[in-house]
Amino acid sequence: MSYNLLKGKRGIIFGALDENSIAWKTAERAHEEGAEFVLTNAPVALRMGTINTLAEKTNSEVIPADATKVEDLENLIEKSQEILGGKLDFVFHSIGMSINVRKGKHYTDQNYDWTHKGLDVSAMSFHKLMQTLYKKDAMNEWGSIVALTYMAAQRVFPDYNDMADNKAYLESVARSFGYFFGKDKKVRVNTISQSPTPTSAGQGVKGFTGFMNYAEKMSPLGNATALECADYTLTLFSDLTKKVTLQNLFHDGGFSNMGVSQEIMEAMEE
Ligand SMILES: NC(=O)c1ccc[n+]([C@@H]2O[C@H](COP(=O)([O-])OP(=O)(O)OC[C@H]3O[C@@H](n4cnc5c(N)ncnc54)[C@H](O)[C@@H]3O)[C@@H](O)[C@H]2O)c1
């Protein structure tokens, strides 16, 4: 069902790699709700992925940008405003990558070049993105910037590895930059802390299936899907959430406030 919730709104969506990506579902839903946007991803991901199918479906243009490169972000933001015909109302940062995770390097045995790269891609890119938007004065008043995160920023999930630290940095940047964006531009900045979701990035985490099943059994409403995450994200882009800012919002079926569930207790007694 669509409500025209984003009619007249313009934005940029990062991170749609394939149809499982949370950004992919968000783009589909944003289109259904009347938004116009530019899709972007790292040049290498554009070569590997299937983003053109999404672009056609949502009547969008694709502009390559490596989110760690400020000159790419500058080009993206300038071109997007030209294509969309004005300033932006929403920006979605749906980017994450750890080479230590990918290559199975344990948290206690990091390759620090990889740790640096992962921090740059997954977290510092959010600062770079916001700084570029801020300096270019590219956001409309009452616009909304959202990034995706995971609860390993607050609690220990050993196999989440250095991504836990990256997410803690990301969430902090959302608050710190969100202050200036709020005061100076009337723009809100939030992170959504999503359930484990079977995407390319998610499935890269060691023991992901166990991780997902555990969260499913712990959450009174079950895990939130990528599509449900897309729906929640749209509410933050809409005018219905104008005074929500500097928040880390859990979208996890209740997992984050659970101690233990009946299902887990029963499994322990077996
Ligand atoms: N899948 C999960 O379990 C889960 C849970 C909570 C939060 N998240 C977060 O959701 C976000 C989206 O991930 P997803 O699960 O949809 O997986 P995904 O693999 O589909 O998306 C990750 C995206 O990051 C992009 N990316 C990587 N390096 C980049 C760079 N240098 N510049 C620009 N883009 C780059 C990839 O190309 C890809 O499109 C990430 O921040 C992830 O950490 C995922």
The ligand as a Tripos MOL2 file, in Angstrom:
@<TRIPOS>MOLECULE
LIG
   44    48     1     0     0
SMALL
NO_CHARGES

@<TRIPOS>ATOM
      1 N1         22.4100   -7.1550    6.9160 N.am      1 LIG1
      2 C1         22.3940   -7.0130    8.2230 C.2       1 LIG1
      3 O1         22.3010   -7.9840    9.0170 O.2       1 LIG1
      4 C2         22.4670   -5.6240    8.8000 C.ar      1 LIG1
      5 C3         22.0370   -5.3840   10.1320 C.ar      1 LIG1
      6 C4         22.1420   -4.0990   10.6510 C.ar      1 LIG1
      7 C5         22.6780   -3.0790    9.8730 C.ar      1 LIG1
      8 N2         23.0930   -3.3500    8.5860 N.ar      1 LIG1
      9 C6         23.6750   -2.2530    7.7980 C.3       1 LIG1
     10 O2         22.8520   -1.9820    6.6890 O.3       1 LIG1
     11 C7         23.6450   -1.3100    5.7060 C.3       1 LIG1
     12 C8         23.3610   -1.9170    4.3370 C.3       1 LIG1
     13 O3         23.8540   -3.2180    4.2570 O.3       1 LIG1
     14 P1         23.0230   -4.4340    3.6260 P.3       1 LIG1
     15 O4         22.8040   -5.3960    4.7280 O.co2     1 LIG1
     16 O5         21.8800   -3.9430    2.8420 O.co2     1 LIG1
     17 O6         24.1370   -5.1330    2.6890 O.3       1 LIG1
     18 P2         24.6290   -4.8340    1.1890 P.3       1 LIG1
     19 O7         25.8830   -5.6290    1.0580 O.co2     1 LIG1
     20 O8         23.5370   -5.0910    0.2390 O.co2     1 LIG1
     21 O9         24.9740   -3.2740    1.1840 O.3       1 LIG1
     22 C9         26.2250   -2.7350    1.5630 C.3       1 LIG1
     23 C10        26.5630   -1.6850    0.5090 C.3       1 LIG1
     24 O10        27.7470   -0.9390    0.8430 O.3       1 LIG1
     25 C11        28.3110   -0.5860   -0.4140 C.3       1 LIG1
     26 N3         29.6820   -0.0870   -0.3060 N.ar      1 LIG1
     27 C12        30.7780   -0.7820    0.1150 C.ar      1 LIG1
     28 N4         31.8770   -0.0140   -0.0140 N.ar      1 LIG1
     29 C13        31.4660    1.1930   -0.4940 C.ar      1 LIG1
     30 C14        32.1340    2.3990   -0.8340 C.ar      1 LIG1
     31 N5         33.4600    2.5350   -0.6880 N.pl3     1 LIG1
     32 N6         31.4080    3.4390   -1.3170 N.ar      1 LIG1
     33 C15        30.0680    3.3280   -1.4820 C.ar      1 LIG1
     34 N7         29.3760    2.2150   -1.1650 N.ar      1 LIG1
     35 C16        30.0710    1.1480   -0.6880 C.ar      1 LIG1
     36 C17        28.2380   -1.9110   -1.1640 C.3       1 LIG1
     37 O11        28.5260   -1.7790   -2.5400 O.3       1 LIG1
     38 C18        26.8360   -2.3320   -0.8710 C.3       1 LIG1
     39 O12        25.9250   -1.8170   -1.8260 O.3       1 LIG1
     40 C19        25.0910   -1.4100    6.1820 C.3       1 LIG1
     41 O13        25.4500   -0.2340    6.8670 O.3       1 LIG1
     42 C20        25.0200   -2.5680    7.1490 C.3       1 LIG1
     43 O14        26.0680   -2.5610    8.0870 O.3       1 LIG1
     44 C21        22.9770   -4.5890    8.0310 C.ar      1 LIG1
@<TRIPOS>BOND
     1     1     2 1
     2     2     3 2
     3     2     4 1
     4     4     5 ar
     5     4    44 ar
     6     5     6 ar
     7     6     7 ar
     8     7     8 ar
     9     8     9 1
    10     8    44 ar
    11     9    10 1
    12     9    42 1
    13    10    11 1
    14    11    12 1
    15    11    40 1
    16    12    13 1
    17    13    14 1
    18    14    15 2
    19    14    16 1
    20    14    17 1
    21    17    18 1
    22    18    19 2
    23    18    20 1
    24    18    21 1
    25    21    22 1
    26    22    23 1
    27    23    24 1
    28    23    38 1
    29    24    25 1
    30    25    26 1
    31    25    36 1
    32    26    27 ar
    33    26    35 ar
    34    27    28 ar
    35    28    29 ar
    36    29    30 ar
    37    29    35 ar
    38    30    31 1
    39    30    32 ar
    40    32    33 ar
    41    33    34 ar
    42    34    35 ar
    43    36    37 1
    44    36    38 1
    45    38    39 1
    46    40    41 1
    47    40    42 1
    48    42    43 1
@<TRIPOS>SUBSTRUCTURE
     1 LIG1         1 GROUP 0 **** ****
